[in-house]
Amino acid sequence: MVTFADGTVVHELIVSLDDAARRIAYSVVGGPLNPVHHHASLQVCAEAGGRSRFVWITDVQPHNLAEPIAAMVDQGIRVIA
């Protein structure tokens, strides 16, 4: 269960964990947005100079949920940074 700053609560199902790849995949399975399809992955990739790159990929249907979910992802990235 994840609670966003605006109070939105969603339920997520962990689809896979890959410690070696530093990757997690998950799907939203409940909450007020109730997408027909949602799949996302988070991964930390090594970069030159001891730096890291954080990659967050999200697929969602129907298309009209793309904008509100993108706003939540943007907020999450700001918090993680």
Secondary structure, 3 states (H helix, E strand, C coil): CEECCCCCEEEEEEEEEECCCCEEEEEEEECCCCCCEEEEEEEEEECHHHCEEEEEEEEEECHHHHHHHHHHHHHHHHHHC
